[in-house]
């Protein structure tokens, strides 16, 4: 009895692994397309043809309002840039969205505070609040004109045009 359950589990896992490799091949075909509309159409077709897995169907409860076909869309396909243009007010708050419309903002520092570890927390004149992520010393004062630009791996760098140094920051508000 125990051995037959183990064998059935291995068969089910191998079938799921085969389905995942097939999906990976289809995703790589879609990713290779250079035309944006053709690539999006390819991803939409993949999402429409996705079948809900047995695990998703078994764990779906009547309380859960997410449809099974939405829940089975792979994470690589579900990340789509929003059609609205990103504004300066949303800069730094968007997660998993390509921020190619705004890559650098300029603002004036309204207030500077320090946290318990010595990292500064600044408030800009547009209402945004940023906190220093790096531990290196960076001098900043009230009224200073600064910029915040996008860095590698969805990070942000704070600096000013009058000096050649930047520090990593994270947006709080």
N, C-alpha and C positions, 0 to 999 in steps of 0.2 A: 504494500500500500504506500509506504513512505517513498520507496524507490520510484513508483509510478508518478507520484506527485512531483518529485524532483525532475523526472524526465519531461513531464508536461510543462513544467516551469521553464526548462531549458529550451524547449521547442517554441514556446511563446516568446521568450526573450530573443531567440534568433530570428524569428519572423519580424519582430519589432526592429531589430538592428538592421535587417535587410531593407525595411521600409524607410528607416532613417538614412541609409546610404543612398537610396534612390532619391529621396527628397534632397539630400545634399548635392547630388549631381544636377538635379533640376534647378536648385538655387544657384549653383555655379554657372549654369547656362544663362539664367536670367541676369546674373551679375556681369556677365561678359558683354552684354549688349551695350552699345555706346549711346544710342538714342534714348533719351529720358522717357519718352512716352512708350516706346517699345518695351523698355525695361519694366516700367510700372504695369503695363498690360500683362507682361509675362508673370510678374508677382501676383497680380490680381487673379489670373487664371489658375495659378498654383493654389492660392487661398480658396478659390471657389471649388476646386477639385479635392481639397483636403478632406479626408474622412476622419471622424472623431475616433480616437483610440479607445480601447476597452477600459483603460485606466481612467480616462477623463469621464467616460460615461458612468463608471461605477462610483466615482467620487462626486458626481454632480448631484446636488440636493435640490428639492423644490424651492428652498430659500434662496439659492444662488440664482441670480437673474442673468448671468452670462450664458449666452447660447453656446452649446458644445462646439459649433463650427467656429465661433470666435475664439474660444479657449484653445483650439488646437492649432491656430496659426503660429508658425515658428516665430521666435523672437526676432530673427533677422529680417523677417518680412514685416513685422508689426511696427517697425521704426520708420515712420514716414514724416518728412518735413511738413509742417503745417502750411496750408496755402496762404495764410495771411502773412504779411511782411512783419518781421520782428522789429519792434520799436526800441528806442533807447531805454524806455522804462522796463522792458523785459530782459535786457542784457544781463546775463549771469544767472538768471533764475531758471532758464530752460534746461531740462535734463534730456539727454539723448536726442537732441535736435541739432541739426547742422546750423550753426549760426554764421552763415556766410553773408547776410545782408549787413550786419553791423559787426565789425571786427575791432573797432577801437572807439572809445568814447573819451571826450574831454570834459572835465568838470572842475569845480572849485570846492575845496575842503571847508565845511562849515564847522565841524567839531572833531577833536581828536581825543580819544580815551585810551587807556591801557588796561588790559586784562591782568589777571593774577600772574600770568607767566611772562608779562612784558610785551606781548604782541599788541599792536595798536588796533583800535576799532575806530574807523572814520565814518562820518556822515557827510555825504556830498550835498551840494545845493539842489539836486534833483530829487532828494529824499532817499537815495540808495544808501545802504549801510554795508560796509566791507570790513573784513577782518584779515589781518596778516596771517598767512599760513607758515611762512618760513621763519626760522629762528634767527636769521641774520639781522643786524642792526640796520634800520632804515629811518632816517630823520624826516619827519613830515610835520608841518605846522598848519594852524588854522589860516585860511585865506590863500593857501598855496594852490596854484593851477596845476592839476595832474591829469594823467591819462590812464585808462585801464584798457588793456588789449588782450585778445585771446592768445593763449600759449598752446603748447603741445598737450595732447591728451585731455582736452576740455578744462584746462587750467587758465587762470587769468593772472596777468602781470600788471602791477601798478608802477608807474614811473612818472618822470616829468621831462619836458623837453630840454631843460637847462642842465641836466646831468645825465651821465651814461650808466645809470644803475637802475635796476628794477627789483621788485620783491613780489613773491607770490601772494595772492589774496583770494579770499572766498567771499561770495556775496551772502550776507545774512538776511537782508530785507530789501 
